[in-house]
Amino acid sequence: MQVVEVKEEETALVESFGVQRLVRTRLVGPVQPGEFLMVHAGYAIEKIDQEEAAERLKLWEELLADEEAWAGGT
């Protein structure tokens, strides 16, 4: 997820696939808009670079496409 805006201390607004949500950033330290984070259960758990983020997003897109194809085939 990409940081859209840094909110109050240890909180950031992030976005992925057009969905925005607030996450806690305590586990990864200070963040800046434009940075990419791995998020689980409302917490940023890892900072990742843009290349790694692109690879992970591509994998998610492939998984979602497979899910849609599978759901449409039943």
GUBA-145194 format. One record per residue (C-alpha): residue in one letter; residue number from 1; x negated, y, z negated. Coordinates in steps of 0.05 Angstrom, whole numbers, plus 5000, padded with zeros to 4 digits. Layout:
N
<site type="A" seq="NUM" xx="X" yy="Y" zz="Z"/>
...
END
This chain:
74
<site type="M" seq="1" xx="5000" yy="5000" zz="5000"/>
<site type="Q" seq="2" xx="4975" yy="5069" zz="5016"/>
<site type="V" seq="3" xx="4974" yy="5125" zz="4965"/>
<site type="V" seq="4" xx="5021" yy="5180" zz="4987"/>
<site type="E" seq="5" xx="5017" yy="5224" zz="4925"/>
<site type="V" seq="6" xx="4984" yy="5223" zz="4857"/>
<site type="K" seq="7" xx="5036" yy="5235" zz="4804"/>
<site type="E" seq="8" xx="5026" yy="5242" zz="4729"/>
<site type="E" seq="9" xx="4966" yy="5210" zz="4698"/>
<site type="E" seq="10" xx="4956" yy="5137" zz="4718"/>
<site type="T" seq="11" xx="5016" yy="5138" zz="4766"/>
<site type="A" seq="12" xx="5018" yy="5144" zz="4842"/>
<site type="L" seq="13" xx="5071" yy="5142" zz="4896"/>
<site type="V" seq="14" xx="5052" yy="5090" zz="4948"/>
<site type="E" seq="15" xx="5082" yy="5067" zz="5014"/>
<site type="S" seq="16" xx="5082" yy="5004" zz="5056"/>
<site type="F" seq="17" xx="5128" yy="4986" zz="5114"/>
<site type="G" seq="18" xx="5167" yy="5050" zz="5102"/>
<site type="V" seq="19" xx="5183" yy="5033" zz="5029"/>
<site type="Q" seq="20" xx="5157" yy="5079" zz="4975"/>
<site type="R" seq="21" xx="5149" yy="5062" zz="4901"/>
<site type="L" seq="22" xx="5115" yy="5086" zz="4839"/>
<site type="V" seq="23" xx="5057" yy="5045" zz="4813"/>
<site type="R" seq="24" xx="5013" yy="5048" zz="4753"/>
<site type="T" seq="25" xx="4939" yy="5059" zz="4769"/>
<site type="R" seq="26" xx="4908" yy="5046" zz="4701"/>
<site type="L" seq="27" xx="4873" yy="4982" zz="4723"/>
<site type="V" seq="28" xx="4838" yy="5015" zz="4783"/>
<site type="G" seq="29" xx="4822" yy="5084" zz="4756"/>
<site type="P" seq="30" xx="4835" yy="5150" zz="4791"/>
<site type="V" seq="31" xx="4863" yy="5147" zz="4862"/>
<site type="Q" seq="32" xx="4870" yy="5197" zz="4919"/>
<site type="P" seq="33" xx="4922" yy="5205" zz="4974"/>
<site type="G" seq="34" xx="4904" yy="5162" zz="5033"/>
<site type="E" seq="35" xx="4870" yy="5107" zz="4993"/>
<site type="F" seq="36" xx="4896" yy="5035" zz="4997"/>
<site type="L" seq="37" xx="4915" yy="4993" zz="4938"/>
<site type="M" seq="38" xx="4934" yy="4920" zz="4926"/>
<site type="V" seq="39" xx="4996" yy="4923" zz="4883"/>
<site type="H" seq="40" xx="5029" yy="4869" zz="4841"/>
<site type="A" seq="41" xx="5088" yy="4877" zz="4794"/>
<site type="G" seq="42" xx="5085" yy="4953" zz="4794"/>
<site type="Y" seq="43" xx="5010" yy="4957" zz="4780"/>
<site type="A" seq="44" xx="4953" yy="4973" zz="4827"/>
<site type="I" seq="45" xx="4904" yy="4916" zz="4816"/>
<site type="E" seq="46" xx="4851" yy="4931" zz="4868"/>
<site type="K" seq="47" xx="4827" yy="4987" zz="4913"/>
<site type="I" seq="48" xx="4815" yy="4964" zz="4984"/>
<site type="D" seq="49" xx="4783" yy="4998" zz="5044"/>
<site type="Q" seq="50" xx="4821" yy="5017" zz="5106"/>
<site type="E" seq="51" xx="4795" yy="4958" zz="5147"/>
<site type="E" seq="52" xx="4815" yy="4907" zz="5094"/>
<site type="A" seq="53" xx="4883" yy="4941" zz="5086"/>
<site type="A" seq="54" xx="4895" yy="4935" zz="5161"/>
<site type="E" seq="55" xx="4878" yy="4861" zz="5160"/>
<site type="R" seq="56" xx="4924" yy="4847" zz="5102"/>
<site type="L" seq="57" xx="4981" yy="4887" zz="5132"/>
<site type="K" seq="58" xx="4973" yy="4848" zz="5197"/>
<site type="L" seq="59" xx="4979" yy="4783" zz="5158"/>
<site type="W" seq="60" xx="5042" yy="4808" zz="5124"/>
<site type="E" seq="61" xx="5072" yy="4827" zz="5191"/>
<site type="E" seq="62" xx="5058" yy="4757" zz="5217"/>
<site type="L" seq="63" xx="5088" yy="4725" zz="5156"/>
<site type="L" seq="64" xx="5150" yy="4769" zz="5161"/>
<site type="A" seq="65" xx="5158" yy="4753" zz="5235"/>
<site type="D" seq="66" xx="5153" yy="4678" zz="5219"/>
<site type="E" seq="67" xx="5205" yy="4685" zz="5164"/>
<site type="E" seq="68" xx="5253" yy="4721" zz="5211"/>
<site type="A" seq="69" xx="5243" yy="4669" zz="5265"/>
<site type="W" seq="70" xx="5254" yy="4613" zz="5216"/>
<site type="A" seq="71" xx="5317" yy="4646" zz="5186"/>
<site type="G" seq="72" xx="5345" yy="4659" zz="5255"/>
<site type="G" seq="73" xx="5334" yy="4587" zz="5276"/>
<site type="T" seq="74" xx="5376" yy="4556" zz="5220"/>
END
